[in-house]
């Protein structure tokens, strides 16, 4: 991927990540778990499960294992309230993120000498 495109994708992802951090501020671990990483032709935003294993359950409203030391009496699963933070962050910041990605065309034309 072109360095201009990669930089702009990272800028767009950071906009969404920062909003998701604010939207998940009710958790002590989820905001710290949000990270941006490179893939072949994309940039990925995720909640690192090593830092916040419960993030997926809240984002998707899934059941999760109740495996804390005081709950190990049986293989139990608990309901998790649906508290999306990444989905809402994308919805709330999509305009600003798209503007950043669109700027890659300006970067290319400027590099080619156009004004």
BATOR-791291 format. One record per residue (C-alpha): residue in three letters; x, y, z. Coordinates in steps of 0.25 Angstrom, whole numbers, plus 5000, padded with zeros to 4 digits. Example, Ala and Ser with C-alpha at 12.3 -4.5 7.8 and 13.67 -1.06 7.14 Angstrom:
REM BATOR-791291
ALA504949825031SER505549965029
***
This chain:
REM BATOR-791291
UNK500050005000UNK500550144997UNK501050225009UNK500050335007UNK498950245007UNK499450165019UNK499650295027UNK498250345023UNK497650215027UNK498350225040UNK497850365043UNK496450325039UNK496550205049UNK497050285060UNK495850375059UNK494950255061UNK495850195072UNK495850325080UNK494350335079UNK494150185083UNK495050215095UNK494150325100UNK492950235097UNK493550115105UNK493950205117UNK493050135126UNK494050015126UNK495450025132UNK496049935122UNK495349945108UNK495850085105UNK497350045107UNK497149915099UNK496749995086UNK497849985076UNK498050015061UNK498849915053UNK499249895038UNK498749785029UNK499149765015UNK498249875009UNK497449915021UNK497649975035UNK496849895046UNK496349955059UNK496149855070UNK495949835085UNK497149745089UNK496549625096UNK497849615105UNK497549745111UNK495949745111UNK495449605108UNK494049655111UNK494049755100UNK493449665089UNK492349625098UNK491949765101UNK492149815086UNK491249705081UNK490349675093UNK490849535094UNK490749435105UNK492149415112UNK492749315122UNK492649345136UNK493949295140UNK494449385151UNK494949315163UNK493749325171UNK492849275160UNK493549145156UNK492549055162UNK492049015148UNK492249045134UNK491249165134UNK491049275124UNK490449405127UNK489649505118UNK490449635115UNK489749765112UNK489949815098UNK490849935100UNK491449965086UNK492550055085UNK493250025072UNK492050025064UNK491550155070UNK492950215068UNK492850185053UNK491450235052UNK491750365059UNK493150395052UNK492950335038UNK492950475031UNK494250515038UNK494850385035UNK494450385020UNK494950525019UNK496350475023UNK496350355014UNK495950445002UNK497150535005UNK498050424999UNK497650474985UNK498050614989UNK499350554994UNK499650484981UNK499250604972UNK500150694980UNK501250594979UNK501050594964UNK501150744963UNK499750784962UNK499150894970
***
